[in-house]
C-alpha cells in the first residue's frame, strides 16, 4: 500500500514548538525489514517554526524532513508510531532576541540583535520516548548587553542531546560546546575569545532550576572577570594586576547553575602561567554578588561585588576569600 499527497499546508507539533509549511506527505507499508511496519514521511520544502506563546516564527528554512514508523498497520490502529526521526538542514534564525526568553530573569544579560543559522537532527523511540540528537547554531554578528556594557561577537553553539527524555523534559547535554570569538566591548577590549565545554550538563526546560553544568573552558585572558568585579581605578600597589590581565590563554573551570530568576557560578578557578584566580558569583532578582581572589606569584588581592559596590581587599585576601559566607 502507498499514499502520497501534496496538501496546501502541513503542521507538526512537538513539545512547545510547531512547524508549518508546504511539501509532500507519503505513507507506505514497508516489508523490507523482518517485521512489516507502516511508514510516514513529511518533507517540507519551505517551513517555519514557532514556539507556543511567541508572536512570530523564530526559525525559517527549506527541506525539513520528518519520518516515523509504526507497527504493522491494522484496522483501528493505522499509525501508532514506534520511532520518529527529524532532520533539519541549515535554516535561518532571523532574530537572536528570541532567545532572551530562555535567559534567567534579572541575569543582567540581554541579547540585543543579530541573526544566525541553525541545523538539527533528532531520533526518539516509543514507548518511553527517549531520544538523542544534535543542534547547531552559528551567529557571526551577535549583539548583547551585560550590566549596561554593550558587546558584540561571533557565537558558535553545538548542543549534544545524549539522552533526551521527552516525557519528563530532561535532557543530558554533556559534551556540548560554546565558542565565542571576536568579542568586542564598546569602548573597551577588542578581540576577546572563549571556548567552553560542558563536561556534565543536564537541561530541564520549565523547571525552577533548568540547567546544571560543570564547565571547562579556555579564555584569551581574564579581563572580563575584572571588568565585572573591579573598581574603575587601581593605585600603585595594584599595578601588578595589569600584568595578570595580560597573560594569554588561561584555563578555567566552574560549576554553573541557572534558574528562572538566578544565576550561580561556583568553584570557579582560572589559571595561566603564574596567575591564579578563584571566585564565585550569583545574580538573583537583578542584584549581582560575587567575590574573587587573584594572585600573581607572591602578590595577591581580593575583590568584592555587593549592593552595586566594588571593593579591593588587600589585607589577608586569601583568608578573607576562604572565610566569606555563602550567598543567600
N, C-alpha and C positions, 0 to 999 in steps of 0.2 A: 504494500500500500504506500501511496505517496501523495502529498498535498503541497502545493506551492501557491502563495498568494502575494499580492503587492498592494497592501492596504494603504489608504490615504495617510494614516498616522499609526505609529506604534508607540506604546507606553509600557515601560518596565519599571517596577519599583523594587527597591531593596534597602532595608533599614530605613534611614531618614532621607533617602535620595530617590529621585525619579528621573529616568532617562526617556526622552521623547525624540522622535524623528521619523523619517520615511525610509523605506527599504523593502526587504524581502523576508517573508516568513515561510519556512519549509518544515514539513513534518513527514517522517517516513518510519517504516519498520526495518530495523537493522537485524539481519540474521547472520552477519559475518562472525560474531563472537559466539562463545559457547552457548550463551542464553540469548534468546530473542528479546529485544528491547525496543521501545519507542524512542525516537529522537526528534528534537525540535531545534531549529536553528533560526536565529534572528540576526539579520545583517542590516544595520542602519547606515545608509550611505551618508546621510547628514544627521547629526544628533546634537542635543544639548542636555546638560544635566543640571538639575535644580534641587537644592536642599529644601525640605519641608519647612515652611515658615519664612523662607528667604524670598525677597521680592522678584528676583530675576535669576536666570541661569548663571552659573559660575564657571562652567566648562562648555566649550563648543568644539566640535570636530567632525571628522569623517571616518567611516569604517569601523564603528563599534560592532563587535561580534559577540553574541551570547549563544551558548549551546547547552542543552540539557538532555538527560536520558532518563527514561522511566523503565519500569519492569514491563514485561510483555503486555501489550495493550489488550484490554478486555472491556466488555460492556459494563458501564458504571464506573470505570476507572481508566479512562482513556489515557490520562497523563498524570501519574504521580511520580515526581522527579526523584531520581536516585542520586544525581550529582548535577552541578551547574558549573560551567566554565565561562569566564569573561575575559575578553581581550580588547583593550582599548589602546590603539596606537597613538602616536603623538597628537594631542589635542591642545587647543588654546585655552589658557586661563587669562581672560581679558583684564581682570582687576584683582590684584592680590589683597585688596582691602577686605574681601570676603572672609579671609582667614582671621580677621580680628575677632570674629565670633568664637574662635577656638582658644583665644588667649585668656588667661585669668583676668577677671575684672580688677582694675586698680593696680595692675602689674607695672604700669609706667611705660610699657612697650605698646606702640601703635604702628601698624603698617599704614603708610600714607600714600602709597602708589606703586605702580609697576605692573608688569604682566609676565606671563611665563608659558611654558609648555609642560604638559603632563602626559604620562603614559602609565598604563596599569595592566596587570594580569592577575587573575584570581580563580581558584578552584575550590569547591566545597562539596562535601558528600553528606547525604542523609543517613540515618535519621537524626544524628546529633548536630548536623550542620557545622562540622569542624572543617576549616579550610586553611589554605596558605596562598601566598602571592607576593606581589611587589608593586610599589607605587613610586614613580619618579617625578620630581618637579624641578625644573630648571628655570630660574628667573634672573636674567642678566642685568636688569635695571630695577632692583628693589629699592623702594624708599621707605624709611621708618623714622620714628621719633622715640627716644628713650630719655625720660627725665628732662624733657624740654630740649634735648640735644638732637638736631637733625642729622641724619646719616643716610648714605646710600651705598649700594654694593651689589655683588652677584651672589645669588643663593643657588646651591645645588643640594637637593634633598633626595635621599634614597631610603625609602621605608620598606623594610623587610617584614612581611607578615608570616612569621614562622608557624604560628598557630593562631588561627582566628576562630573564636567561639562566637558564632552569630547569635545564638540564643541568649547567652549571658553577656554579650557585648564586651568581651575581654580579649585583648589582642597582645600576643607576645611579639614585640618588635625589636628584640635583641639583635644586635648586629647592624642596625640602621646607621646611616652616616649623614652628617650635615657638614657642608663646606661653605664657608663664607670667604669671598675673595674681593680684592679691590675695594675694601670698605673705606669710605671717606667720611669724616665728621666735619660738618660745616664749621669753618673757622678753626679746625683742629687737625689732628693727624690724618694722613692720607696713606692709602695702600696697605692697610692692616688686613690680616687674614687669620682664619681659624679653621681647623679641621677637627670635627668631633665624631667620636664613635660611641654608640650606646652599647656598652658591654652587656648589661642586663636591663631590660626595659619592658614594662607592662603598661598598656594603654587601655583605659576603661571609660569610653565616652559616656558622658551623662552622670558619672559618679562624682561624689563630693571631692575625692582625690582621684584625678583622672590620669595621672602619669607618675610613675616611679621609675627612676633610671639611675644607673651608675655610668658616669660619663668619663671617657678618656679622650684627651684632645691635645693638639699641638697648636700653639699660638705664635704669631710672628713676634710678639713681645707682650709685656704685661701692662701696657699703657691704659687700656680701658678700665682695668681694675682700679687704678689710681685716679683716673678721671672721675669714677663714681664715688670713691671714698675720700680722696684727699682734699684739703682746703686749697684755695687758689694759690697761695704763696708758700714758699719754703725759705726758712732762714739759712744762715751759713752752716749751721750744724747738720743740716739735712741735704746739703748739696750732693752728697753721695747717692741720693735716691735717683738722680738723673742717670748715673752710671748703671743702676739696676734696670731702669727703664730702657736703656739702650741695648741690653742683652737680647740677642735674636734667637728665635726658635726655641721657645720654652715649652716644656711639657706640663700638662695639668690634668688632675683628676678631681671628681666631685660627685656627691650624691644629690640628685635633683628630684624634687617633689613639686608637682603642680596640682593645685586645686581650683575650684571655681573662683575663689576670692583671694588666693595667696600663692606665693612662690617661695620655696625654700631651697637654699643651696647650702649643704652641709659637708663637712670633712673636705673642704677644698684645699688642694695642695698644688703649688706651682713651683717648678724648679728648672734652672738652667744655669750652667756654669757655676759661679759661686753664689748665685742668687737663690733665695728661698722665700716663698710667700705662702702663708696659710690664712684661711678665713672661713667665715660663714655669713650668710646673708638671708634676709627674709623681707618680703613685701606683703603686707596684709592691709586691706582697706585703703590702699593707695599710700601707705606710710612705709618707707624703706628703713630697715635697720640692718646694721652689719658691723663686723669687726675684721681687721686684717692684722697680721703680724708679718713684717718684711725684714729680711736680713740679707746683707751682702758681706760675706766674710765675717769679721768681728763686729761690724756695725749693724744695728737693728733698731726698729721703731714699730710702734703700734698705731693703728688708725681706727677711729670710731665714727660711725654714722648713726645718729639717732635724733629724732624730732627735727629733722632738716639741718642739723648742725654736724659739721665735720671737724674732728679734733685729732691732733697728733698726740701720741702717748710716748714720751721719751724716757721716763723713769721706769726701769724694770719692765720693759714692754712684753717680754716673754711671760713673766709671772702674771702681768695684767691680762694677757690674752688667755692663758690657761685657766685663770680663775673667774673669767667673765661668765655670768649666769646665763642659763638658757633663755632664748627669746620666748616670750609668752604668745 
